[in-house]
Amino acid sequence: MKKLLALTLSLASLGFVASSAEAKTAASLSANAVAPQVRVQLGRGRRYNRRVRIVTQTRLVRHGRQVYRETYQTRYLPNGRTQTRLISSVRVR
């Protein structure tokens, strides 16, 4: 779904840029022969963030009259999913 949405948006923006480029006159295009300023790349971009990221968090949770400090470990996977695991639960008060 994300890939389809990204492809649709990039094609729509490409059509908008192409229509504005046609509005320029031929004389101004021949006088200013420069490289295109818009670069559209389909497919995967840079792969610098392809690792699993692990974050440890603590929070205070109340169960009735007792208060517990729960420590969670959240794993952020490269495909966009998350896995949450309860590491420890210690009674505080």
C-alpha positions as CSV (number, residue, x, y, z in Angstrom):
1,M,0.0,0.0,0.0
2,K,2.9,2.4,0.9
3,K,4.7,1.6,-2.4
4,L,1.5,2.2,-4.4
5,L,0.9,5.5,-2.6
6,A,4.5,6.6,-3.1
7,L,4.4,5.7,-6.8
8,T,1.2,7.6,-7.3
9,L,2.5,10.7,-5.6
10,S,5.8,10.7,-7.5
11,L,4.0,10.3,-10.9
12,A,1.6,13.1,-10.0
13,S,4.4,15.4,-9.1
14,L,6.3,14.4,-12.3
15,G,3.2,15.4,-14.3
16,F,3.0,18.7,-12.5
17,V,6.7,19.4,-13.2
18,A,6.3,18.4,-16.8
19,S,3.3,20.7,-17.4
20,S,5.2,23.6,-15.8
21,A,8.2,22.9,-18.0
22,E,6.1,23.1,-21.1
23,A,5.0,26.6,-20.1
24,K,8.5,28.0,-20.6
25,T,9.3,29.4,-24.0
26,A,11.7,27.8,-26.4
27,A,14.0,30.8,-26.3
28,S,14.4,30.7,-22.5
29,L,15.2,26.9,-22.7
30,S,17.8,27.3,-25.3
31,A,19.5,30.2,-23.5
32,N,19.6,28.4,-20.1
33,A,20.7,24.9,-21.0
34,V,21.1,23.4,-17.4
35,A,20.6,20.0,-15.9
36,P,17.1,19.1,-14.7
37,Q,16.4,20.1,-11.1
38,V,14.0,17.3,-10.3
39,R,15.2,13.7,-10.0
40,V,12.7,10.9,-9.6
41,Q,14.0,7.5,-8.5
42,L,11.7,4.5,-8.3
43,G,12.5,1.6,-6.1
44,R,14.7,1.4,-3.0
45,G,16.7,4.4,-2.1
46,R,19.7,4.4,0.3
47,R,20.0,1.4,2.6
48,Y,21.7,3.1,5.5
49,N,19.0,2.2,8.0
50,R,18.5,-1.5,7.4
51,R,19.4,-2.7,10.9
52,V,17.2,-3.6,13.8
53,R,16.9,-0.8,16.3
54,I,16.3,-1.8,19.9
55,V,15.0,0.7,22.5
56,T,14.5,0.0,26.2
57,Q,11.8,2.0,28.1
58,T,10.5,2.0,31.7
59,R,7.1,3.1,32.9
60,L,5.2,3.1,36.2
61,V,2.0,1.0,36.1
62,R,-0.7,0.7,38.8
63,H,-2.4,-2.6,39.4
64,G,-5.0,-1.9,42.2
65,R,-3.0,-0.4,45.1
66,Q,0.4,-1.7,44.0
67,V,2.7,0.3,41.7
68,Y,5.1,-1.5,39.4
69,R,8.0,-0.3,37.3
70,E,7.9,-2.2,34.1
71,T,10.8,-2.3,31.7
72,Y,10.0,-2.9,28.0
73,Q,12.3,-3.6,25.1
74,T,11.0,-2.4,21.7
75,R,12.6,-3.7,18.5
76,Y,12.0,-1.6,15.4
77,L,12.5,-3.9,12.4
78,P,13.6,-2.8,8.9
79,N,10.2,-3.7,7.3
80,G,8.4,-1.2,9.6
81,R,7.1,-3.6,12.2
82,T,7.7,-3.4,15.9
83,Q,8.1,-6.1,18.5
84,T,7.5,-5.2,22.2
85,R,8.7,-7.5,25.0
86,L,8.3,-7.0,28.8
87,I,11.7,-7.5,30.4
88,S,11.0,-7.0,34.1
89,S,8.2,-5.9,36.5
90,V,9.4,-4.7,39.9
91,R,7.0,-3.6,42.7
92,V,7.9,0.0,43.7
93,R,5.3,0.9,46.5
